[in-house]
Amino acid sequence: EDQVTQSPEALRLQEGESSSLNCSYTVSGLRGLFWYRQDPGKGPEFLFTLYSAGEEKEKERLKATLTKKESFLHITAPKPEDSATYLCAVQAPQGGKLIFGQGTELSVKP
Amino acid sequence: DTGVSQDPRHKITKRGQNVTFRCDPISEHNRLYWYRQTLGQGPEFLTYFQNEAQLEKSRLLSDRFSAERPKGSFSTLEIQRTEQGDSAMYLCASSTRLGGAETQYFGPGTRLLVL
């Protein structure tokens, strides 16, 4: 069965303290791995899509990487406005639905 | 702004009542998805449409849930005889396939509370 597991469940950082979020997945073939940001009470906001092992993408302080078993979201010198829940999802080869992890709740204190 | 829109944003209802939610996708997107999200969890797939055809429904979707996309544009999700366990955020997303790539863009969600 296709499955996504994110760790840690919650992460508290000081402003400027870099760290990484992990997303482990099992899927019978991968069409794409997606990272979203979700603020409280809002819908998920698209960040990145990764398609193959070794691929990397960057946006401001965020960098996403992908291996055959997991993806990392690296946050460099975070700011309080980076506080949110970060969701990872996979899409199977036939396309269609996304399978989400439970998310990592990130809190960045000034 | 031409993003995904959902209506209403909030709904409070009594157990046993029927509710209907609407989703308007990004105009050129032919795929439309419904997900449900409870507190502390990631979104969970319910069903999706390609144009007006409903292509997949989750095994978790009970007979009380029905979705339509009659003209391949907006979609409605109806829950009949609501139960307290239906309380959740209902999210809509839309996408279009360009080659192998398909990115789903989400709306703001409809938060349902069943009393």
Interface residues (C-beta under 8 A of the other chain):
Chain A: V4 R31 G32 F34 Y36 G41 K42 G43 P44 E45 F46 T49 Y51 L87 A89 Q91 G95 G96 K97 L98 I99 F100 G101 Q102 G103
Chain B: V4 Y33 Y35 G40 Q41 G42 P43 E44 F45 Y48 L55 E56 L91 A93 R97 G100 A101 E102 T103 Q104 Y105 F106 G107 P108 G109 R111
